[in-house]
């Protein structure tokens, strides 16, 4: 995956096959290694002045909405910790933005998810991406493709919120992780 074909500098062409997360990587990606781990109280200061704010996860999106801040891109599945949450559904469904729906099985990055995240982070329009399956790995795609100076926020259950600033070091780590996924 070379660089240079997108605003982020990341080659955004998708491999021929969907990407599958190897079992050994799941635990690795659950560690706070891509950005800064914060509580909801510490979030506002980190994203102030952000070029774009991209949320991956239902509770992350609701947290931002509770702060009175509308994300530019929200990726969600209407589930929190693998369970339906009617309150979350109502909050996110009521959020403004173009709705895109994609299927993405757990532990995978499909072509549909890849394209939806790529197009949303590049667009100037607010976008909501509803995933049928699992949205967690969309954070890697967002980190790899978001314009410089954007912030990607995703949750680590029982730990807090990861805030990743789109810049070369974070992008390189995301691209390395994506490159290790099986094809």
ABEGO torsion letter per residue (X at the ends): XBBGABAAGBBABBBABBBBBBAAAAAAAABBAABBBBBAAAAAAAABGBABBBBBEAAAAAAAAAAGBBBABBBBAGBBGGBBBAAAAAAAAABBEBBBBBBBBBGBBBAAAAAAAAAAAABABBBBBBBBEBAAAAAAAAAAABBBGBBBBBBBBGAEBBBBBBBAAAAAAAAAAAAABBX
